[in-house]
Amino acid sequence: MTDKATVDLSGAAQTMLTTLYLKALDAEGPAPVLGDRFARDTVAGLDYDWDTLGVGRGWAPLVTVRTALYDSWAREFLERNPEATVVHLGCGLDSRVFRLDPGPEVRWFDVDFPRVIALREQVYPARDGYRLLASSATDTAWLEEIPADRPTLFLAEGISMYLTASEGADLLQRIVDRFPRGELQIDFYSRLTIASQRLHKLNRTTGSTLHWGVDRPSDVLGAVTGIRPLDAVTFFDAETFDESSRGFRAARRVARVLPPLRRSLQYHRYGFGPID
Ligand SMILES: C[S@@+](CC[C@H](N)C(=O)[O-])C[C@H]1O[C@@H](n2cnc3c(N)ncnc32)[C@H](O)[C@@H]1O
């Protein structure tokens, strides 16, 4: 008998096991990029054969560079807006609310499929001002649960690619139309990354299908009205890039002369509503 939580997920929902595991491996390594001790403890508390994911510590920067950058952007937003709402879309088992540990004036909502939220409830404690919403992000009834009275950060990390382009644009448009002021922080795979998805081990393992590819902010600005670009960097240019990884440093040298590789993984940030 084990008292560990049982994992029964497939497809897009299962992909968060890989991001969680890579964060845990990063935390155990000699030079962590993110150092997420919550991920390490959560992995230890789940009844799952992690070897079946087929990934090792060398892959961790593909997740931790992104997560560390969004932590930094989210902290900046909260410093400017101490009374704010944060909505974390496709949260998986990410521990951002605990890593950032925002003050009592911050309301925080984590949104994911019901099976993911049920698992989340087993592994993470409750906290004041924090709510879980069990829904597909595209069934936008959940938006009504969120008061539109404060600057709002919508953080969507590792989810855009599981939506179709029209689902994604429609979701962002509904957010911008309902909330008076805030930010969208969202990452994208390039169109080429999406087109070559069968070559990516991660997708083959989970059987998930990727849809929405974006090559530059103008693709998003053309699909959603009322947003303005604040920042856009690639995996290779992020301030959180893992300089200790010889393999990714070599890939970066190639990416600098090969734009399709350089834009394969992108991290965007948009503002909406009145400028501060
Ligand atoms: C690659 S994981 C990323 C998880 C987390 N953001 C992280 O970085 O560790 C993708 C997550 O998006 C969620 N997801 C995918 N499509 C979704 C949808 N339509 N509605 C809500 N969550 C979704 C999955 O269940 C999964 O938790």
The ligand as an ORCA input file, in Angstrom:
! r2SCAN-3c Opt
* xyz 0 1
  C       2.674     21.484    -20.754
  S       1.551     21.525    -19.426
  C       2.069     23.009    -18.598
  C       1.647     23.036    -17.172
  C       2.182     24.238    -16.397
  N       1.733     25.480    -16.969
  C       3.682     24.178    -16.348
  O       4.329     24.994    -17.041
  O       4.198     23.316    -15.644
  C       0.031     22.024    -20.207
  C      -1.106     22.247    -19.253
  O      -2.154     22.901    -19.945
  C      -3.355     22.294    -19.582
  N      -4.325     22.514    -20.661
  C      -4.220     22.186    -21.962
  N      -5.335     22.553    -22.624
  C      -6.152     23.119    -21.696
  C      -7.444     23.695    -21.753
  N      -8.149     23.750    -22.880
  N      -7.973     24.176    -20.612
  C      -7.293     24.132    -19.428
  N      -6.058     23.599    -19.323
  C      -5.505     23.100    -20.449
  C      -3.004     20.830    -19.407
  O      -3.972     20.130    -18.661
  C      -1.667     20.939    -18.699
  O      -1.814     21.044    -17.304
*
